[in-house]
Amino acid sequence: NELNIKINDATVTGDFTFQHDPSAIPNPQALVPSNLSFRGNFNIDKWQAGQLQLSQVATSISLDNSIITLDPIKADFYQGTFSGNALINMQQQVPNYTIDAKLTNTQIDGIIDDLSGKQYFSGKANISAKLQSKGLDQTEFLQNLNGKTSMTVQDGKLISLDFGKDISNVLAMAQSKKSETFDAFDQLKINSNIKQGKAKINAKLTAPNYKASGKGNVNLV
């Protein structure tokens, strides 16, 4: 069956969850029967997930054999664009997720501010992420998260480099040099390798008067 839906405004709040007590639903196919299938298109003018805001969201969605596929996903995102795809496999007792996403020319300070209420640096960012996980709620999703992310910020400005105690050594040289003459940078690259909810981070910063690099670890849970 083909389904087309247009939504003007949508808001999602709170943690996602299928069921806090896994024993209450022995098989997620109780939620998505294997004999149910459909294909459709969704268009949403405005979408807010937590504090993050997207507009002109468009995706094609299919459900077949308890596998939900969203491909492609496109949206306007913080003065740039979001593109990618996602797959949710409900065939097992615990749902599995595969996510491939790219952010292009997004205003990174707006994203960080809405996510954390803080500002670390500003600039135009290109971000890519290839992630896999499984879980019945947000905590399990983060605990089982694996994958890689890459971010490049061009022509930005350092605001604060207090990333917290887990990666306090990241860009320590830049922190020590930070002053009015060292705020601006040409490029900031941050790559992460995530295994079971723990991320190893490598960062490199290139500024007009110096270069800096650092490594750190973050527990995402």
LUMZA-264347 format. One record per residue: residue number from 1; residue in one letter; z, y, x negated of N, C-alpha, C in turn. Coordinates in pm, whole numbers. Each point is the difference from the previous one (the first is absolute). Last residue first. Layout:
REM residues N
REC   koltor   gudren     n_zz     n_yy     n_xx    ca_zz    ca_yy    ca_xx     c_zz     c_yy     c_xx
REC      NUM        A        Z        Y        X        Z        Y        X        Z        Y        X
...
This chain:
REM residues 221
REC   koltor   gudren     n_zz     n_yy     n_xx    ca_zz    ca_yy    ca_xx     c_zz     c_yy     c_xx
REC      221        V     2792      752    -2700       84      -39      114      122       91        9
REC      220        L     -332       12     -356      -50       62      123       88      -31      122
REC      219        N       69       63     -549       27     -103      100      -32       61      136
REC      218        V     -183      131     -513       52       42      130       20     -122       88
REC      217        N      -88      180     -559        7     -106      100       60       54      128
REC      216        G     -290      200     -476      122      -13       77       -9     -112      101
REC      215        K     -244      325     -445        3     -122       79      132       -4       77
REC      214        G     -352      397     -263      127      -65       21      -14     -125       84
REC      213        S     -245      476     -280      -15     -129       68      137      -64       15
REC      212        A     -303      498     -141      125      -74       14      -29     -132       71
REC      211        K     -232      478     -275      -18     -125       75      134      -72        6
REC      210        Y     -177      554      -76       68     -122      -44      -44     -118       85
REC      209        N     -153      462       63       69       14     -128       67     -128      -51
REC      208        P     -261       42      422      -73       81      -99       64        0     -138
REC      207        A       89     -432      292       14      143       29      -72       80     -108
REC      206        T       76     -534      214      -77       81      -94        6      145       46
REC      205        L      275     -507       79      -24      137       42      -75       73     -111
REC      204        K      149     -530      199      -55       80     -109      -34      139       55
REC      203        A      291     -501      129      -43      136       32      -51       71     -124
REC      202        N      155     -512      245      -47       67     -121      -55      136       39
REC      201        I      344     -412      231      -80      122        7      -36       49     -140
REC      200        K      176     -449      325       -4       50     -137     -100      114       -4
REC      199        A      293     -231      429     -119       63      -57       24       41     -144
REC      198        K      183     -360      418       40       76     -119     -125       51      -71
REC      197        G       -3     -292      394       73      122       35       51       82     -116
REC      196        Q     -265     -409      -58      119      -29       83       87      125       20
REC      195        K     -354      128     -310       26     -143       18      132      -17       74
REC      194        I     -398      400     -166      112      -35       87       10     -152       14
REC      193        N     -203      427     -322      -22     -142       23      123      -52       74
REC      192        S     -247      518      -99      114      -88       24      -47     -143       25
REC      191        N     -146      537     -210      -41     -134       42      124      -85       20
REC      190        I     -163      548      -65      114      -90       21      -53     -132       56
REC      189        K     -167      506     -244      -38     -134       44      125      -86       10
REC      188        L     -179      550      -37      115      -89        3      -44     -134       56
REC      187        Q     -233      493     -221       -8     -130       66      132      -75      -12
REC      186        D      -53      467     -122     -139      -33       30      -10     -129       79
REC      185        F      425      361       10      -57     -112      -75     -143      -24       44
REC      184        A      452      389       13     -135      -42       41      -46     -117      -86
REC      183        D      424      200      -95       -2      -53      136     -136      -57       38
REC      182        F      167      228     -416      -35     -141       -1       -8      -59      140
REC      181        T      127      457     -112     -126      -20      -70      -45     -145        1
REC      180        E      415      138      196     -106       69       70     -135      -25      -65
REC      179        S      317     -386      -94       34      142        7     -114       69       72
REC      178        K      147     -521     -207      -34       74      121       55      144       -7
REC      177        K       42     -381     -320      -86      113      -32      -20       94      118
REC      176        S      256     -404       33       64       79     -104      -81      125      -34
REC      175        Q     -175     -312      310      120       62       56       66       92     -104
REC      174        A     -365     -263     -130      -43      113       82      119       73       59
REC      173        M       85     -389     -240      -47      105      -90      -43      123       78
REC      172        A      124     -392      232      117       71      -54      -43      113      -93
REC      171        L     -238     -335      314      -40      136      -36      116       82      -55
REC      170        V      191     -417      185     -142       28       19      -29      147      -27
REC      169        N      441     -215       -3      -68       21     -127     -149       30       15
REC      168        S      304     -104      365       33      132      -53      -70       27     -132
REC      167        I        3     -355      377     -111       33      -90       22      137      -62
REC      166        D      337     -197      275      -75     -120      -33     -115       28      -95
REC      165        K      294      344      193       51      -69     -119      -85     -120      -41
REC      164        G     -229      424      255      113      -90       25       32      -82     -123
REC      163        F     -339      348       31      -42     -112       82      116      -94       32
REC      162        D     -100      513     -183      117      -84       27      -40     -111       96
REC      161        L     -260      385     -186      -26     -136      -46      122      -89       17
REC      160        S     -242      479      221      122      -65      -43      -35     -142      -41
REC      159        I     -342      324       40      102       68       78      137      -53      -38
REC      158        L     -536       33     -218      128      -70        7      100       85       78
REC      157        K     -548       -4       59      113       75      -53      127      -82       17
REC      156        G     -586      -85      -33      122       13       77      106       84      -68
REC      155        D     -490     -214      -61       27      144        8      123       30       85
REC      154        Q     -128     -489       75      -74       95      -82       50      142       23
REC      153        V      165     -551       49       15      134       55      -66       99      -97
REC      152        T        9     -563      124      -42      103      -94        7      135       70
REC      151        M      183     -553       63      -10      137       48      -41       92     -114
REC      150        S       57     -561      179      -45       93     -104      -13      139       60
REC      149        T      223     -547       87      -39      133       48      -41       87     -119
REC      148        K       85     -565      156      -17      106      -98      -38      130       69
REC      147        G      285     -496      140     -128       69       -9        1      107     -106
REC      146        N      368     -276      362      -68      -19     -128     -129       81        0
REC      145        L      496      -91      311     -117       79      -30      -51      -26     -142
REC      144        N      395     -165      272     -110      -91      -34     -127       72      -43
REC      143        Q      400      234      137       49     -102      -93     -113      -89      -49
REC      142        L      -86      323      339       17       62     -132       46     -101     -103
REC      141        F      -45     -150      447     -129       45      -48       11       58     -141
REC      140        E      393     -115      232      -69     -118      -53     -136       37      -56
REC      139        T      237      345      210       71      -44     -119      -68     -121      -63
REC      138        Q     -162      167      415      -35       87     -113       68      -45     -128
REC      137        D      -87     -383      352       46      137       19      -28       78     -128
REC      136        L     -133     -450       44       20       23      143       57      139       28
REC      135        G     -330     -211     -425      132       33       50        1       23      149
REC      134        K     -329        1     -495       29      -75      121      139       39       48
REC      133        S     -446      181     -353      141      -23       29       12      -92      121
REC      132        Q     -357      298     -376       20     -118       83      150      -15       24
REC      131        L     -396      401     -188      134      -54       22       -4     -125       86
REC      130        K     -271      421     -286      -33     -134       47      132      -76        8
REC      129        A     -179      549      -51      105     -101       10      -58     -129       54
REC      128        S     -112      551     -208      -49     -129       49      115     -100       -1
REC      127        I     -113      577      -28       94     -112       -5      -68     -125       53
REC      126        N      -63      554     -172      -74     -119       42       91     -120      -23
REC      125        A      104      566       59       21     -136      -49     -101      -98       57
REC      124        K      138      562     -110      -88      -89       76        7     -140      -59
REC      123        G      424      353      -31     -135      -22      -49      -80      -89       93
REC      122        S      559      100     -157     -104       35       95     -136      -27      -64
REC      121        F      552     -187      -47     -115       65      -61     -104       25      107
REC      120        Y      448     -124      117        5      -30     -143     -114       67      -76
REC      119        Q      302       45      488     -128       29      -65       16      -22     -150
REC      118        K      252     -177      502        8       61     -132     -141       29      -51
REC      117        G      120     -244      407       66      129       14       14       73     -133
REC      116        S     -220     -437      107      134        4      -60       75      130       22
REC      115        L     -448     -108      189       61     -131      -20      147       12      -41
REC      114        D     -271      389       56       20      -63      130       67     -136      -14
REC      113        D     -110      233     -396       98       78       76       29      -66      134
REC      112        I     -340     -179     -274      134      -29      -54      106       72       80
REC      111        I     -448       88      117       33     -139       27      143      -30      -46
REC      110        G     -180      423     -101       26      -13      143       41     -140       37
REC      109        D     -135       91     -442      132       58       27       35       -8      148
REC      108        I     -432     -144     -161      108      -94      -26      138       58       32
REC      107        Q     -505       56      192       98       94      -54      131      -75      -19
REC      106        T     -506     -228      -23      112       33       87       96       95      -70
REC      105        N     -447     -241     -118       19      145        4      111       42       96
REC      104        T      -87     -488       68      -91       79      -82       24      149       23
REC      103        L      213     -542       60       17      139       41      -83       85      -96
REC      102        K       15     -554      160      -35      105      -94       24      136       65
REC      101        A      125     -583       57       -8      138       48      -36       95     -113
REC      100        D      102     -537      193      -84       63     -102      -27      143       46
REC       99        I      337     -460      127      -35      140       21      -81       50     -119
REC       98        T      231     -463      276      -84       41     -112      -52      141       29
REC       97        Y      413     -376      188      -73      127        6      -83       19     -127
REC       96        N      281     -403      335      -45       43     -131      -90      123       14
REC       95        P      417     -265      316     -129       68      -13      -28       43     -144
REC       94        V      296     -428      152       24      138      -40     -135       68      -19
REC       93        Q      -15     -435      147      124       40       67       36      145      -32
REC       92        Q     -518     -113      -26      120      -61      -53      123       50       75
REC       91        Q     -432      168      101      -12     -145       14      125      -74      -47
REC       90        M     -153      486       23      112      -47       81        0     -151       16
REC       89        N     -204      429     -326      -17     -143       29      125      -51       72
REC       88        I     -265      488     -101      130      -58       34      -23     -144       45
REC       87        L     -270      426     -292       -6     -130       66      143      -49       24
REC       86        A     -316      485     -131      125      -75        4      -21     -129       77
REC       85        N     -270      460     -273        2     -107       97      131      -74       -9
REC       84        G     -241      525     -134       51     -129      -42      -15     -105      107
REC       83        S       32      580     -124      -92     -106       37       57     -133      -48
REC       82        F      105      578       64       56     -135      -14     -108      -99       41
REC       81        T       -3      554     -180      -39     -111       88       74     -128      -36
REC       80        G      123      559      -39      -91      -95      -62      -34     -109       99
REC       79        Q      317      348       88     -114       75      -53      -96      -88      -80
REC       78        Y      364     -214      229       50      103      -89     -112       66      -80
REC       77        F     -195     -352      281      137      -20      -48       35      106     -103
REC       76        D     -378     -233      392       28      119      -78      147       -1      -36
REC       75        A     -274     -465       90       78      109       58       -2      120      -93
REC       74        K     -164     -569       99      -33      130      -57       82      107       70
REC       73        I      -85     -574      -72       92      101       51      -35      131      -69
REC       72        P     -322     -467      116       73       88      -92      104       84       73
REC       71        D       85     -377      101      -99       24     -105     -127       57       62
REC       70        L      483     -275      105      -37      139       23      -92       41     -114
REC       69        T      196     -489      234      -70       70     -106      -33      142       45
REC       68        I      324     -471      121      -38      134       41      -62       72     -119
REC       67        I       94     -537      166      -17       92     -113      -51      133       53
REC       66        S       64     -421      255      129       59      -37       -8       86     -126
REC       65        N     -399     -178      207       80     -109      -58      132       53      -59
REC       64        D     -267      396      110      -65     -130        7       87     -103      -71
REC       63        L      -77      562      133      103     -105        5      -71     -132       19
REC       62        S     -120      549     -168      -38     -129       55      120      -95       -6
REC       61        I     -168      567      -48      103     -103       -3      -53     -128       62
REC       60        S     -142      518     -229      -49     -114       76      102     -113      -16
REC       59        T       63      564      -40        4     -135      -56      -65      -99       94
REC       58        A      149      565     -111      -99      -89       61        8     -136      -68
REC       57        V      253      532       49       13     -140      -42     -103      -85       75
REC       56        Q      127      505      -38     -135      -60       10        0     -144      -54
REC       55        S      424      220     -171      -83       47      111     -137      -65      -10
REC       54        L      564      -42     -184     -142      -26      -18      -74       58      120
REC       53        Q      525       11     -261      -91       44      106     -145      -26      -39
REC       52        L      564     -149     -112     -138       14      -47      -93       31      117
REC       51        Q      475      -98       33      -30      140      -25     -143       22      -48
REC       50        G       84     -421      277      115       60      -66      -26      149      -14
REC       49        A     -407     -135      130       78     -119      -31      121       44      -82
REC       48        Q     -407      224      339      115       26      -86       79     -128      -15
REC       47        W     -518      204      167       88     -115      -13      112       36      -96
REC       46        K     -458      208      310      116       29      -83       93     -122        1
REC       45        D     -434      -44      192      -12      136      -52      114       33      -96
REC       44        I     -223     -488       99      120       76       31      -11      137      -63
REC       43        N     -287     -488      134      -14      135      -53      119       82       47
REC       42        F     -187     -555      -39      102       96       36      -31      133      -67
REC       41        N     -260     -498      155        4      120      -84      106       94       53
REC       40        G     -105     -579       21       -2      131       61        5      112     -102
REC       39        R       18     -579      143      -46       98      -96       -8      136       68
REC       38        F      257     -530       67      -69      118       51      -46       86     -118
REC       37        S      285     -501      173      -88       70      -93      -58      123       67
REC       36        L      375     -456       46      -31      136       42      -88       67     -104
REC       35        N      202     -441      -37     -121       -2       83      -38      137       55
REC       34        S      394      -86     -270     -118      -27      -81     -128        1       82
REC       33        P      447      301      116      -52     -137       15     -130      -19      -75
REC       32        V      413      339      -61     -146        8       -6      -57     -141        9
REC       31        L      463       49       49      -37      138       28     -151       17        7
REC       30        A      175     -415     -108       54       26      133      -29      143       41
REC       29        Q     -102     -152     -429     -108      -20       95       50        8      144
REC       28        P      289       18     -388      -52      128       48     -119      -15       94
REC       27        N      415     -347      -60     -137       14      -46      -56      131       54
REC       26        P      455     -124       75      -32      -97     -104     -141       15      -55
REC       25        I      368      328      226     -145      -20       15      -44      -95     -109
REC       24        A      451       88       28      -30       24      141     -149      -14       29
REC       23        S      197      -29     -438       14     -124       74      -33       17      147
REC       22        P        7      370     -315     -121      -83       -7       10     -127       82
REC       21        D      227      487       57       49     -138      -11     -120      -93       -1
REC       20        H      -85      457       33      106       -2     -101       55     -141      -20
REC       19        Q     -503      159      144      117      -63       58      107       -6     -109
REC       18        F     -399      262      -40      -47      -98       97      119      -62       72
REC       17        T      -64      505     -244       68     -128        4      -65      -89      104
REC       16        F        0      524     -286      -75     -100       75       78     -130       -2
REC       15        D      232      492      -16      -47     -110      -82      -80      -96       86
REC       14        G       25      529      140       89     -113      -25      -65     -106      -87
REC       13        T     -321      309      299      125       31      -68       81     -126      -20
REC       12        V     -522      223      146       74     -124      -27      124       37      -78
REC       11        T     -402      250      338      110       12      -95       70     -135      -12
REC       10        A     -494      264      195       87     -117       -7      105       23     -107
REC        9        D     -449      234      310      119       25      -81       88     -123        3
REC        8        N     -443        1      198        6      136      -51      116       22      -97
REC        7        I     -315     -446      114      135       52       19        5      139      -60
REC        6        K     -369     -419      165       14      133      -59      137       54       37
REC        5        I     -282     -511      -22      112       81       46        1      132      -74
REC        4        N     -297     -491      119       -7      131      -64      108       89       60
REC        3        L     -170     -559      -43       93       97       54      -14      130      -78
REC        2        E     -236     -532      109       -8      126      -75       85      105       70
REC        1        N       -9     -579      -37        0      119       84        0      125      -88
